[in-house]
Amino acid sequence: MFNLKKSMKSMDYEPPQDDAALEEKLGVNLLDNIIKVRELCSGTSDLLVRQMEVCGIPVALLMCEGMFSLANTTKLIIEPLTHLELEKAKPEDLLSWMRHKTILSGDTSECYTYGELFRFIMSGFVVILLDGKNVGMALGLQGFQSRSISEPSSETNVRGSREGFVESLRVNMSMVRRRMKTPKLKLELSTVGEKSKTDICLVYRTDMVSPEFLKEVKYKLSKVKLDVVLESGYVQPYLERKPLSIFSEVGVTERPDTMCAKVSEGRIGILFDGTPFALVIPFLFTENFQSFDDYANRPYYATFIRWLKYVSFFLTILLPGFYVSIATFHPELFPNALLFNVAASEESTPFPIMMEALIIHFFYEVMREAGLRLPRPVGHAVSIVGALVIGDAAVTAGLIGAPMVMVVALTAISSFVVAPLYEPVTILRFTFILLGGLLGMFGITLGLAVVMVNLCAINTMGIPITSPASPFDLYSMRDVLFRWSWKSLGKEDLRVQDLPGSQIKGGE
């Protein structure tokens, strides 16, 4: 009665099928449908086709090996169909019975084209085809392996949840839903990637999000013309109005609690299947200095940490440039004792101070990259050896000065405090070293002016990225310069479209 058939392996090259074939409708003849499916999948080895008869009607189950749960398929599909008894059954009777008389799966859909059929099969669904009907029933019985929920690696915290997003979209959706049990929260599924058909999920609250803003995000996602989307970073430039800017207009998070907090302010979150990194839009520049711990700690300490991050940001981009500028053009600004030490240290080095700063920062980035790419135990060892042994040996050999090593060390430690801004901070650091070494304080001032103009010109989905600092709004600054208590912050809902300078209309 059962006939398990598997696609034959083929080592011969097969030319790619025309996409038009995937748009064809399913036929009423079961055998023709199976032959067509095998033609479109010629050369693949993971397509499973199980043919059987139910009440005298030929039926076929189509599955992708390793993507579905064999136990659930046997219990929820094969056993009920095996014991089914319908007198003088017709294909429409059997289809109606599967639709209404029994619940085979909680996630049930129908497919009418070969493209829809393949998308369901390759997403872990089991598709049932009947002879005499040109429709397939897709049952969500996924059973592929996925990583267990663990603490996010890029957003560690002292207090709060230890859960982070994983690579499974459905698991990520459940983590968001578990934290916000309101029908106003919408989880809207879609796909991106013309070939990969990567599942994505838009997360938003209808009572907070702007309909105009939601429409614009959906429009930009529909304009993503990529064959394959494997990571959220593929789509991020399509959501930005100035993708060449060094500052991002789209936020990235691994934490479901952070996602829920952003969505509650009228933002839209985008979850991607296959990656734990979700996108949040719009994203303000000041959010780079905020963390989930800020809202779990007491206000005075959270305010202190926030100012610590602001100071660290300016230290990491300006300290090397200031040091090079003052040592090269304005040595009189150093105190006498410090000036003598700097002069004595730099006298024995063979490189100009600007070149020395560039070289040591370059090798610091090399060691950091090596530590990231190597296995974790080896990577830590490389970082320690590079920082201690090589640095000490370079100073002892007279290749670099000890003050420069201290400047680079302070800069590196400060950059870890503002980890979300590490990419733009690295570029700005090298830029200010060059400006300080070539033009002195004038170059530093000019560089700061250009950065500020660029930052103020960025508009993220109709909202200035510098809001509420520019345009300035004192009331909105209560969660920027300071972190007020929840008794003050929780009195009313704050939506991003209500910020000064916003060009988008509010929601409900």
C-alpha angles and dihedrals in degrees: 000000000000121000115184110198127182129197112261119245116247126192093188119102114253120199114239115271120246112260088227089072090063090057093058118113121247114260128231094240110086096203092052090050092051092048091050092049091051091048091053090046097042110149097025121114104194100070112109122196118186114188122196142150123247116189089339094307118119111239132181130199115206120198141159114237114247093013101082136054110253093195094053092043091054094045100041103033117015098043096047091047092047094054095040116120119189120164115230089350121191126201091256090052092053092046091049090049091052091048101046114008100058139022107230095169139359091233108055127164139159130234128202104177134052090244092057090045093054093045091055094044093049090048092060099266124137111228121205119204123191128202108247097025127089095208132084127212113223116203121193104232100143117173107165121134121260137177116270120245112275140162113292112255098211099044110043119173139188098219131028136036122352093203122113134182118273134202094269112091094203092053091050091050090052092051090054094045092049090059097047113041097182129115087223089074109088126199106194118188124213140148136241129190121061093230105021094045089205113197116236132179127212112213119198144134116241092210093055110030123084112243089217091053093047091051092052093050092051090048092052091048090052088056094059101117102185127131094213130026112186101157139026090247089071090065099036097086090054090060095050125085092206106031091169093062116108090227118073123235092197125067124223124208140170095192124092092203090055089049091052092048092052093046089052088062094057098269128133123235124203120204120197128205111238099027135069092213112097127189126234123195136224099032125186126211093236090060089073087073096049127087135179090253090064090071095044097050127071115278098247093052093043089052091050092051091048092054088046088059093049091052092045091053093056092041094054095050101035109029097078092043093048091048093050092044095049095042092049105036109009109035090149088075090069118088110252096251092049092044092056091049093049092046093049092048096047093044092072097047119094096216132073111255094251092052090046091054093048093048096049093045090048093053090045089058090047091054092046092051091048090051091052097048099043122077110284100255092045092043092056090049092051091050093050094045092047094048099043110025101035094039094049092045092050092052092046091050091050095241094123135016124251093234090057091052090054092049092051092046093051090046093051094048091048091052091058090059091062097040096158089062097046095113098052091037091057093052093045092049093058090043094054091046089057093044092047093047095047104033105017120214090343089062092049091051092047091050092050091051092051092048092050093048091049092048094049091048094059114101116188110204093324096319123101108245089222094056130156091023091052113047083031121229117173095199093053091047090072088092096038112051091019136020109229122203121273089250087068100033095046098054094093140006114265115208125192091229088063093060118111114273094023115149097190126090124242129257130241 
